[in-house]
């Protein structure tokens, strides 16, 4: 499991403009784009991703993804295999892209 955790962590950090910073509530594995948090780990096998609600239904078709009850607009994604990590990174890349768009519009 540690290898999968490091694989996804390294992949997240390779995205343009992403920084890993500690968060008092979410722990040390919280990821920011221009000081806006868009992702954190709940455990070494689950990420919590900020994604516009209009995109949720597409991702919720997969059993690895569920809605986080708090805060809104977040999806949790479990990963236990290499294929899960690849799937999770697709979700992360969409979240990264949407955060970039949001930051340009603001």
N, C-alpha and C positions, 0 to 999 in steps of 0.2 A: 504493500500500500504506500510506503514511503516513496518508492520510485514514481508512482503515479502522481502523488502530491507534488513532488519536485518537478515532474514533467509539466504539469499544468501551471504551476507557479512560474516556472521559467518561460513558458509560452505566453503567459499573461504579461510578464515583465518585458517581453520582446515587442509588444505592441507600441506604436508611436505615442510618446508623451505620457506613458503610464509610470506612476511611481508607487512604491509600496511604503506605507506609513502606518504606524500604530494608531489604533483607535481605542479609546477607553472602554467602549462597550463591546466592540467586535474583536478585539485582540490585535496581534501584531501583523496579521495577514489581511490588510485592507488596502484596496487599490484605488488610486485616484487618477483622474485626468484633469490637469489644470486645477488642482485643489478641490475637485468635486468627486466625491466617493461614488463609484459605480459598481463595486464588487467587493465582497469579503468572503472569507471561509467561515462556515459554521463548525466544520471539523476537517480532518485530513481527507475526507471523502465526500464533502458537500460544499458547494459554492452557493452564494446568495447574490443574485444579479439584479440590478436595476434595469427594467425594460418597460417601455411604454405599454400601458394596459391593452392598447389596440393590437399588440403583437402577441399577447399571451396565448390566445386560442391555438395558434399555429404550434407553439412549443408544448402546450399541455396535452397534445395528442400522444406524447411519449411518456411512458410510465416513470422515467427518470426525473421528470420535472413536475413540480407542484407549486401552487401559489403559497407564498409566505403570508401568514395572517397579518403580520405587522413588520415593517410598514407597508403601505400599499405600493403597487407597481413593482413588486419584487418577485422573482421566481427563484426557487431553490432547485438545484440540480445535483443529483447523486452521481458519483463516478466510482466504479470498482474494477473496471477493465480498461485496456488500452483503447478499445472502441468507445467506451463511455467518455474517456478524456477527449477524444477527437470530437464527439458530439458536444460535450460541454464547451469546448473551445469555439465551436460554431456559434453557440449561444453568447459566449463572451465577446466574440468579434462583432456580433450584431449590437450588443449592449454598448461596446466601445464606439461603434459607428454612430449610434443614436445619441450618445453623450457628446460626441464631437459636433454633431449637427445642432444639438441643443445649445452648446457653448457658442457656436457661431451666431445663432439666432438671438442670443441674449445680449 
